[in-house]
Amino acid sequence: MPNRSKDWLSQAVRDLEQARSCKEEGRHEWACFAAHQAAEKAVKALHLMLGQEAWGNVVARLLAELQSPSPQDLVEKARVLDNFYVPTRYPNGHPAGAPFEHYADTKRRGNQICR
């Protein structure tokens, strides 16, 4: 099977660009989701580069499954991003209100994570 790690990494970069664009447009829920997608695809690219398969969407778990331990601060950031996978897109991810109503104040936190 060919190594497609570069394809995964290229898409991760594109997803991060989308996250930044959404952030600038004030669509913070989508910025958070796109940032999660960028991280997930980047870690999957690393797995593929190392000759490993990776399945799932939990970035912290994907980091834990790498051959070498990941820095703890990176794992903590991944845990924050993992919280954006479902509730940024679905109203039933919150007790009340549409997702966009819950992510307007994530700009500062998202900026820190995307660095």
Backbone as CSV, one residue per row, in Angstrom:
resi,resn,N_x,N_y,N_z,CA_x,CA_y,CA_z,C_x,C_y,C_z
1,MET,0.846,-1.174,0.000,0.000,0.000,0.000,0.899,1.247,0.000
2,PRO,0.600,2.225,-0.868,1.432,3.429,-0.918,1.279,4.274,0.346
3,ASN,2.333,4.984,0.666,2.317,5.860,1.833,1.650,7.176,1.437
4,ARG,0.512,7.466,2.030,-0.255,8.673,1.694,-0.131,9.735,2.777
5,SER,0.917,9.659,3.583,1.070,10.614,4.679,1.119,12.061,4.189
6,LYS,1.729,12.300,3.039,1.802,13.670,2.513,0.416,14.196,2.151
7,ASP,-0.437,13.314,1.638,-1.806,13.725,1.315,-2.555,14.128,2.583
8,TRP,-2.401,13.318,3.635,-3.064,13.621,4.908,-2.542,14.931,5.487
9,LEU,-1.237,15.132,5.414,-0.661,16.369,5.954,-1.088,17.581,5.129
10,SER,-1.140,17.439,3.813,-1.597,18.540,2.967,-3.025,18.941,3.313
11,GLN,-3.879,17.949,3.547,-5.258,18.262,3.905,-5.328,18.875,5.301
12,ALA,-4.455,18.440,6.200,-4.412,19.031,7.544,-4.075,20.517,7.457
13,VAL,-3.124,20.863,6.617,-2.747,22.264,6.433,-3.932,23.051,5.875
14,ARG,-4.600,22.455,4.912,-5.783,23.118,4.314,-6.889,23.310,5.350
15,ASP,-7.114,22.308,6.184,-8.127,22.419,7.241,-7.765,23.507,8.245
16,LEU,-6.484,23.644,8.556,-6.054,24.702,9.470,-6.283,26.079,8.839
17,GLU,-6.041,26.188,7.543,-6.343,27.436,6.838,-7.839,27.748,6.944
18,GLN,-8.668,26.710,6.800,-10.116,26.894,6.926,-10.477,27.353,8.336
19,ALA,-9.844,26.773,9.341,-10.103,27.175,10.725,-9.791,28.655,10.916
20,ARG,-8.679,29.094,10.386,-8.299,30.506,10.522,-9.270,31.412,9.774
21,SER,-9.703,30.990,8.599,-10.655,31.769,7.827,-11.994,31.887,8.563
22,CYS,-12.464,30.779,9.103,-13.727,30.799,9.858,-13.611,31.688,11.088
23,LYS,-12.473,31.632,11.742,-12.253,32.474,12.925,-12.353,33.946,12.543
24,GLU,-11.707,34.324,11.443,-11.743,35.718,10.994,-13.151,36.160,10.620
25,GLU,-13.963,35.219,10.127,-15.334,35.523,9.716,-16.317,35.456,10.881
26,GLY,-15.827,35.108,12.071,-16.689,35.044,13.239,-17.513,33.769,13.340
27,ARG,-17.185,32.767,12.551,-17.882,31.473,12.623,-17.037,30.548,13.503
28,HIS,-17.051,30.843,14.787,-16.142,30.181,15.721,-16.429,28.701,15.904
29,GLU,-17.686,28.295,15.793,-17.983,26.875,15.917,-17.308,26.087,14.807
30,TRP,-17.321,26.636,13.593,-16.663,25.958,12.470,-15.147,26.072,12.568
31,ALA,-14.660,27.168,13.114,-13.215,27.301,13.329,-12.728,26.214,14.278
32,CYS,-13.495,25.975,15.335,-13.123,24.941,16.308,-13.149,23.551,15.670
33,PHE,-14.208,23.275,14.903,-14.301,21.964,14.253,-13.173,21.771,13.239
34,ALA,-12.908,22.787,12.425,-11.843,22.671,11.428,-10.471,22.513,12.092
35,ALA,-10.274,23.168,13.234,-9.009,23.002,13.966,-8.865,21.563,14.457
36,HIS,-9.959,20.981,14.924,-9.933,19.575,15.330,-9.583,18.693,14.139
37,GLN,-10.224,18.946,13.002,-9.960,18.138,11.818,-8.504,18.253,11.373
38,ALA,-7.946,19.455,11.448,-6.547,19.657,11.076,-5.626,18.835,11.975
39,ALA,-5.890,18.875,13.269,-5.056,18.119,14.210,-5.193,16.616,13.976
40,GLU,-6.421,16.159,13.806,-6.649,14.718,13.570,-5.890,14.247,12.328
41,LYS,-5.986,14.991,11.244,-5.336,14.577,9.999,-3.818,14.677,10.091
42,ALA,-3.322,15.668,10.815,-1.871,15.789,10.988,-1.314,14.604,11.772
43,VAL,-2.011,14.197,12.823,-1.540,13.060,13.617,-1.663,11.758,12.808
44,LYS,-2.720,11.631,12.036,-2.852,10.446,11.175,-1.740,10.415,10.123
45,ALA,-1.351,11.579,9.619,-0.226,11.647,8.682,1.048,11.134,9.344
46,LEU,1.259,11.508,10.581,2.435,11.044,11.311,2.394,9.528,11.502
47,HIS,1.226,9.001,11.856,1.087,7.545,11.970,1.478,6.871,10.656
48,LEU,0.949,7.373,9.554,1.246,6.763,8.251,2.731,6.873,7.909
49,MET,3.331,8.005,8.217,4.758,8.190,7.955,5.592,7.166,8.729
50,LEU,5.105,6.792,9.919,5.803,5.815,10.755,5.415,4.372,10.419
51,GLY,4.564,4.206,9.400,4.163,2.868,8.987,3.061,2.263,9.841
52,GLN,2.334,3.094,10.557,1.248,2.637,11.422,-0.095,3.017,10.813
53,GLU,-1.118,2.250,11.136,-2.476,2.632,10.780,-3.084,3.368,11.961
54,ALA,-3.980,4.287,11.663,-4.648,5.041,12.729,-6.121,5.172,12.377
55,TRP,-6.970,4.866,13.344,-8.411,4.956,13.149,-9.023,5.755,14.289
56,GLY,-10.100,6.431,13.992,-10.827,7.171,15.014,-10.627,8.657,14.887
57,ASN,-11.320,9.377,15.759,-11.329,10.836,15.698,-10.831,11.501,16.966
58,VAL,-10.415,10.740,17.946,-9.979,11.300,19.225,-8.482,11.590,19.121
59,VAL,-8.157,12.863,18.972,-6.771,13.266,18.721,-5.857,12.869,19.878
60,ALA,-6.308,13.032,21.105,-5.475,12.652,22.257,-5.144,11.163,22.214
61,ARG,-6.109,10.340,21.849,-5.849,8.901,21.754,-4.904,8.589,20.587
62,LEU,-5.104,9.274,19.474,-4.206,9.078,18.335,-2.768,9.422,18.711
63,LEU,-2.593,10.479,19.489,-1.251,10.833,19.960,-0.693,9.748,20.880
64,ALA,-1.531,9.210,21.749,-1.084,8.170,22.688,-0.675,6.896,21.967
65,GLU,-1.254,6.662,20.795,-0.961,5.438,20.056,0.293,5.538,19.190
66,LEU,0.944,6.697,19.183,2.203,6.832,18.442,3.295,6.001,19.106
67,GLN,4.302,5.648,18.340,5.392,4.823,18.863,6.176,5.527,19.963
68,SER,6.318,6.832,19.865,7.033,7.605,20.878,6.035,8.442,21.669
69,PRO,6.310,8.655,22.949,5.391,9.474,23.753,5.311,10.909,23.231
70,SER,4.115,11.474,23.284,3.902,12.860,22.865,4.071,13.774,24.069
71,PRO,4.535,15.000,23.844,4.651,15.951,24.957,3.291,16.162,25.623
72,GLN,3.284,16.255,26.932,2.042,16.359,27.691,1.238,17.600,27.318
73,ASP,1.905,18.724,27.048,1.154,19.930,26.672,0.435,19.747,25.342
74,LEU,1.005,18.972,24.443,0.354,18.676,23.171,-0.875,17.791,23.382
75,VAL,-0.753,16.820,24.268,-1.882,15.945,24.585,-3.010,16.752,25.226
76,GLU,-2.669,17.688,26.086,-3.686,18.534,26.721,-4.419,19.395,25.691
77,LYS,-3.681,19.944,24.744,-4.311,20.724,23.678,-5.215,19.832,22.825
78,ALA,-4.777,18.611,22.589,-5.591,17.664,21.818,-6.892,17.364,22.546
79,ARG,-6.833,17.243,23.854,-8.054,16.990,24.637,-9.056,18.132,24.502
80,VAL,-8.548,19.361,24.454,-9.438,20.507,24.250,-10.077,20.414,22.866
81,LEU,-9.266,20.147,21.852,-9.802,20.029,20.493,-10.815,18.894,20.379
82,ASP,-10.583,17.797,21.081,-11.510,16.660,21.019,-12.916,17.051,21.466
83,ASN,-13.007,18.023,22.344,-14.318,18.496,22.797,-15.078,19.246,21.712
84,PHE,-14.434,19.572,20.616,-15.073,20.309,19.523,-15.590,19.406,18.411
85,TYR,-15.385,18.110,18.520,-15.737,17.221,17.404,-17.233,17.170,17.127
86,VAL,-18.066,16.989,18.110,-19.518,16.879,17.899,-20.281,18.154,18.251
87,PRO,-20.086,18.738,19.430,-20.965,19.839,19.838,-20.849,21.113,19.004
88,THR,-19.789,21.257,18.224,-19.673,22.435,17.369,-20.636,22.375,16.200
89,ARG,-21.177,21.184,15.928,-22.010,21.006,14.735,-23.458,20.663,15.013
90,TYR,-23.759,20.125,16.192,-25.102,19.611,16.447,-25.746,20.282,17.653
91,PRO,-26.981,20.793,17.496,-27.665,21.433,18.619,-27.843,20.525,19.831
92,ASN,-27.984,19.228,19.608,-28.161,18.334,20.757,-26.853,18.091,21.516
93,GLY,-25.787,18.760,21.113,-24.532,18.703,21.859,-24.525,19.662,23.043
94,HIS,-25.603,20.434,23.183,-25.740,21.422,24.257,-27.148,21.334,24.833
95,PRO,-27.327,21.714,26.080,-28.664,21.651,26.686,-29.685,22.551,25.986
96,ALA,-29.222,23.671,25.440,-30.109,24.598,24.741,-29.273,25.461,23.808
97,GLY,-29.908,25.968,22.767,-29.236,26.884,21.851,-28.520,26.174,20.712
98,ALA,-28.306,26.926,19.656,-27.563,26.431,18.493,-26.067,26.443,18.803
99,PRO,-25.301,25.583,18.158,-23.863,25.533,18.451,-23.144,26.875,18.349
100,PHE,-23.485,27.678,17.350,-22.757,28.942,17.186,-22.919,29.862,18.389
101,GLU,-24.009,29.691,19.124,-24.236,30.523,20.299,-23.294,30.181,21.453
102,HIS,-22.678,29.020,21.398,-21.814,28.554,22.478,-20.323,28.775,22.199
103,TYR,-19.977,29.171,20.990,-18.561,29.241,20.627,-18.076,30.644,20.296
104,ALA,-18.888,31.652,20.515,-18.467,33.024,20.229,-17.297,33.453,21.100
105,ASP,-17.159,32.882,22.290,-16.088,33.289,23.206,-14.861,32.387,23.123
106,THR,-14.782,31.551,22.116,-13.639,30.635,22.013,-12.485,31.221,21.214
107,LYS,-12.646,32.431,20.726,-11.618,33.027,19.885,-10.247,33.009,20.553
108,ARG,-10.173,33.490,21.769,-8.878,33.558,22.469,-8.305,32.164,22.683
109,ARG,-9.128,31.246,23.187,-8.662,29.889,23.460,-8.254,29.171,22.175
110,GLY,-9.026,29.362,21.122,-8.703,28.743,19.837,-7.403,29.251,19.270
111,ASN,-7.147,30.538,19.435,-5.886,31.105,18.961,-4.707,30.448,19.660
112,GLN,-4.839,30.199,20.942,-3.756,29.573,21.701,-3.522,28.145,21.239
113,ILE,-4.573,27.422,20.942,-4.435,26.033,20.537,-3.864,25.908,19.130
114,CYS,-4.271,26.790,18.235,-3.824,26.712,16.841,-2.350,27.042,16.675
115,ARG,-1.731,27.590,17.682,-0.306,27.947,17.559,0.570,26.730,17.592
